[in-house]
Amino acid sequence: MQPHGRDAQESKKERLQREALEHACRLADMQWVLDDPRGRRVIRYLLNLGGVFNSPFNQNAMEFARAEGRREFGAAMLKLIEEHFPNHYLAIKRDEKAERDDINRKRAADRNPKLRSDGE
């Protein structure tokens, strides 16, 4: 039997307060993760794993559904970051570019020993 009247309003009020507190905790946790370069690297991995920026299309319906489910998760995470932490999303992209540039420099140095900075 459901509570009626004042009891029902109190439980609704308590539920809304609990949900607001849980949401605030999730945002604080995400802030903590995004403040660290390692956390941003993990978030970038999850966004890439979700295929947010890729088409989920596949002629196999089951593979398509699987890819779309992953993309939906990634899109929800991206939306959370863009809405609440837009500067951190830019930091994620800067970190990604810096890592890519570092890899490219190392590859170039391996091909051309004159580019090495380790004094060999």
Secondary structure, DSSP 8 states (H G I E B T S, - for coil): ----THHHHHHHHHHHHHHHHHHHHHHHHHHHHHTSHHHHHHHHHHHHHTTTTS----SSHHHHHHHHHHHHHHHHHHHHHHHH-HHHHHHHHHHHHHHHHHHHHHHHHHH-GGG-SS--
